[in-house]
Amino acid sequence: MIPVPLSCSVAVLAKAPLPGYAKTRLRTCLGDAGAARLQEELVTRAVHTVLAAGVGSVRLWCTPDAHHPFFRRLAAETGVALAVQPPGDLGVRMLHCATASLAYASAVILTGSDCPVMTPNYLHDAAVALADHDAVMGPAEDGGYVLLGLRRSHASLFTDMRWGGGMVLAETRQRLADLGWRYHTLATLWDVDTPADLRRWHRTLVPS
């Protein structure tokens, strides 16, 4: 495996596994408690995947705060640092996480917990690409992205974005081009957001 040639930090953004707060689009098939348990499973998987990638320091950015016992337990088990996302929309929170991370690292990889098919190699490839690019994106099938890596931060990448819409990836590409930044695009992955996504993921877990 190619060594990561720069100091990289990974910021994992995660909601607390509170019933009625996390994975709300799956409440119809899982119920509030089941959706919360799924959130725990996804966040745990995401943290372990990032740690296995070994690309640099890892910080779990929690919302609405970092006091939930699940966050505390996961930090104790894995050694990841905890931080609290600021109030505001997703763009405000991502900009804050990126800026804070770049204060002590040469690059940051922003990701969430909704993409259980992301692998350590995928994250490693993102970190390696940042050695020669200003940004790297991991596209999502729904038109968003599962990962955004940056060598530097700029508010235009996160401001006035229609988060959750199908044009986030295309709009981010345009904004990177407007900045004159060189970016690299990884393979397209998919998130677990809907009952159909959940069934798809469960099929990947069944041995063939």
PLY file of the C-alpha trace (Angstrom):
ply
format ascii 1.0
element vertex 208
property float x
property float y
property float z
element edge 207
property int vertex1
property int vertex2
end_header
0.00 0.00 0.00
1.32 3.46 -0.95
2.27 5.48 2.15
0.17 8.56 2.81
2.58 11.39 1.94
1.07 14.13 4.09
-0.39 14.76 7.53
-4.08 13.97 7.23
-6.93 14.25 9.71
-10.26 12.47 9.34
-13.42 14.12 10.64
-16.37 11.75 11.06
-19.65 13.64 11.49
-22.27 11.70 13.41
-25.65 12.18 15.05
-26.23 10.72 18.50
-28.29 7.50 18.36
-31.37 9.12 19.87
-34.77 7.61 19.00
-36.61 9.98 16.69
-33.42 11.95 15.93
-31.17 9.65 13.90
-32.01 7.78 10.66
-35.55 9.16 10.66
-36.20 8.05 7.10
-35.96 4.45 8.33
-38.46 4.84 11.17
-41.22 3.32 9.04
-39.46 -0.04 8.82
-37.37 -0.05 12.00
-39.28 2.13 14.47
-37.57 4.87 16.45
-35.61 2.48 18.68
-34.53 0.33 15.75
-33.36 3.36 13.79
-31.31 4.47 16.80
-29.70 1.03 17.06
-28.87 1.16 13.36
-27.23 4.55 13.92
-25.00 3.02 16.59
-24.06 0.22 14.21
-23.26 2.60 11.34
-21.22 5.02 13.43
-19.25 2.18 15.01
-18.54 0.72 11.59
-17.50 4.10 10.20
-15.05 4.76 13.03
-13.46 1.33 12.75
-13.17 1.70 8.96
-11.41 5.05 9.32
-9.05 3.69 11.96
-8.22 0.69 9.78
-7.31 3.05 6.93
-4.53 4.46 9.09
-4.30 7.77 7.23
-3.94 10.03 10.27
-5.66 11.33 13.37
-9.39 10.70 13.75
-11.96 12.92 15.42
-15.63 12.05 15.87
-17.70 15.22 15.54
-20.88 14.66 17.51
-24.30 16.30 17.46
-26.25 17.54 19.36
-23.41 17.04 21.88
-20.78 14.50 22.87
-22.39 13.39 26.13
-24.33 10.39 24.85
-23.04 7.17 26.51
-22.58 5.61 23.07
-20.10 8.30 22.04
-18.23 8.01 25.33
-18.05 4.24 25.08
-16.88 4.31 21.47
-14.16 6.85 22.31
-12.97 4.73 25.22
-12.87 1.58 23.08
-11.16 3.08 20.03
-9.20 6.08 21.32
-10.81 8.53 18.88
-11.16 12.12 20.03
-14.63 13.60 20.48
-15.70 17.08 19.42
-19.07 18.82 19.16
-20.52 20.07 15.91
-21.66 23.70 16.04
-25.28 24.68 15.45
-26.33 25.43 11.90
-27.03 23.57 8.69
-24.76 20.84 7.35
-22.65 23.34 5.46
-21.94 25.40 8.57
-20.98 22.30 10.49
-18.75 20.87 7.76
-16.96 24.19 7.29
-16.26 24.36 11.02
-14.96 20.77 11.12
-12.74 21.35 8.08
-11.30 24.60 9.37
-10.64 23.18 12.83
-8.96 20.09 11.39
-6.75 22.03 9.01
-5.40 24.03 11.93
-3.28 21.00 12.89
-3.10 18.84 9.75
-2.08 19.36 6.13
-5.33 17.85 4.86
-8.72 16.80 6.15
-11.13 14.11 5.01
-14.74 14.81 5.94
-17.11 11.87 6.01
-20.26 10.70 7.74
-21.56 7.38 8.95
-24.18 6.61 6.30
-21.93 4.70 3.87
-21.18 1.24 5.35
-19.71 0.02 2.05
-16.81 2.48 2.32
-13.56 0.58 2.87
-10.21 1.44 4.45
-8.64 1.30 0.97
-11.14 3.87 -0.28
-10.13 6.28 2.48
-6.47 5.54 1.89
-6.87 6.35 -1.81
-8.49 9.66 -0.85
-5.58 10.58 1.41
-3.00 9.67 -1.24
-4.86 11.73 -3.87
-4.68 14.79 -1.63
-0.91 14.85 -2.04
-1.40 16.06 -5.63
-4.83 17.71 -5.50
-6.55 20.49 -3.59
-9.62 18.34 -3.05
-10.94 14.81 -3.48
-14.56 13.71 -3.67
-16.25 10.38 -3.14
-19.49 10.57 -5.16
-22.73 9.08 -3.89
-25.30 7.49 -6.18
-27.94 9.98 -4.99
-25.99 12.96 -6.34
-24.27 13.90 -3.12
-20.93 12.73 -1.80
-19.85 10.25 0.86
-16.47 11.90 1.39
-14.84 15.26 0.79
-11.09 15.69 1.24
-9.47 19.12 1.32
-5.99 20.59 1.48
-7.53 23.97 2.32
-10.97 25.19 3.18
-13.23 27.77 1.55
-16.69 28.89 2.67
-18.06 28.77 -0.88
-17.91 24.97 -0.83
-20.44 24.82 2.00
-22.58 27.96 1.79
-26.07 28.12 0.21
-26.00 24.46 -0.78
-29.22 22.50 -1.10
-28.09 19.65 1.16
-29.88 16.39 0.55
-30.64 17.31 -3.05
-29.37 15.48 -6.08
-27.11 18.30 -7.28
-24.71 18.58 -4.34
-21.89 16.76 -6.10
-22.29 18.68 -9.37
-22.53 22.00 -7.55
-19.45 21.22 -5.47
-17.52 20.34 -8.62
-18.53 23.66 -10.16
-17.49 25.57 -7.07
-14.12 23.82 -7.01
-13.64 24.75 -10.65
-14.58 28.35 -9.88
-11.88 28.39 -7.21
-9.36 27.03 -9.69
-8.68 24.02 -7.46
-7.49 20.69 -8.80
-9.68 17.82 -7.59
-9.75 14.05 -7.87
-12.90 11.92 -8.02
-13.08 8.47 -6.47
-15.44 5.62 -7.33
-19.15 6.12 -6.69
-20.60 4.55 -3.53
-24.01 4.65 -1.88
-25.51 5.59 1.48
-28.04 3.81 3.65
-30.88 6.32 3.87
-34.04 4.49 2.82
-35.61 1.04 3.41
-34.42 0.00 -0.07
-30.86 1.04 0.82
-31.07 -0.95 4.05
-32.19 -4.08 2.19
-29.38 -3.58 -0.31
-26.82 -3.34 2.47
-28.16 -6.43 4.21
-27.82 -8.34 0.95
-24.13 -7.45 0.83
-23.70 -9.01 4.29
-25.11 -12.38 3.24
-22.37 -14.82 2.10
-22.77 -15.80 -1.56
0 1
1 2
2 3
3 4
4 5
5 6
6 7
7 8
8 9
9 10
10 11
11 12
12 13
13 14
14 15
15 16
16 17
17 18
18 19
19 20
20 21
21 22
22 23
23 24
24 25
25 26
26 27
27 28
28 29
29 30
30 31
31 32
32 33
33 34
34 35
35 36
36 37
37 38
38 39
39 40
40 41
41 42
42 43
43 44
44 45
45 46
46 47
47 48
48 49
49 50
50 51
51 52
52 53
53 54
54 55
55 56
56 57
57 58
58 59
59 60
60 61
61 62
62 63
63 64
64 65
65 66
66 67
67 68
68 69
69 70
70 71
71 72
72 73
73 74
74 75
75 76
76 77
77 78
78 79
79 80
80 81
81 82
82 83
83 84
84 85
85 86
86 87
87 88
88 89
89 90
90 91
91 92
92 93
93 94
94 95
95 96
96 97
97 98
98 99
99 100
100 101
101 102
102 103
103 104
104 105
105 106
106 107
107 108
108 109
109 110
110 111
111 112
112 113
113 114
114 115
115 116
116 117
117 118
118 119
119 120
120 121
121 122
122 123
123 124
124 125
125 126
126 127
127 128
128 129
129 130
130 131
131 132
132 133
133 134
134 135
135 136
136 137
137 138
138 139
139 140
140 141
141 142
142 143
143 144
144 145
145 146
146 147
147 148
148 149
149 150
150 151
151 152
152 153
153 154
154 155
155 156
156 157
157 158
158 159
159 160
160 161
161 162
162 163
163 164
164 165
165 166
166 167
167 168
168 169
169 170
170 171
171 172
172 173
173 174
174 175
175 176
176 177
177 178
178 179
179 180
180 181
181 182
182 183
183 184
184 185
185 186
186 187
187 188
188 189
189 190
190 191
191 192
192 193
193 194
194 195
195 196
196 197
197 198
198 199
199 200
200 201
201 202
202 203
203 204
204 205
205 206
206 207
